[in-house]
Amino acid sequence: MYGSIPERDSTTSCLAQPVARWREIELEHLNGTYLVHNGKEQTKVKVMSKMVGHKFGEFLFTRKKPRGDRHAKADPRKKKR
């Protein structure tokens, strides 16, 4: 399933095909939409010309952003007792 990419024809060009993160984006992938697994769920990746030569996994986030309140700096106006 992840090793090879099926041939695109007029019926499958609008459907998202599953692809592994380690696969390199080639010219035949241009203007296609592919499903890539980020560790939790499948995410759609639309391939553009600038992406050729990179890997599919470079365009996915695999971790959540840290919440701002957890890493917030202490207020300098407050005095420590």
Secondary structure, 3 states (H helix, E strand, C coil): CCCCCCCCCCCCCCCCEEECCCCECCHHHCCCEEEEECCCCEEEEECCHHHCCCEHHHHCCCCCCCCCCCCCCCCCCCCCC
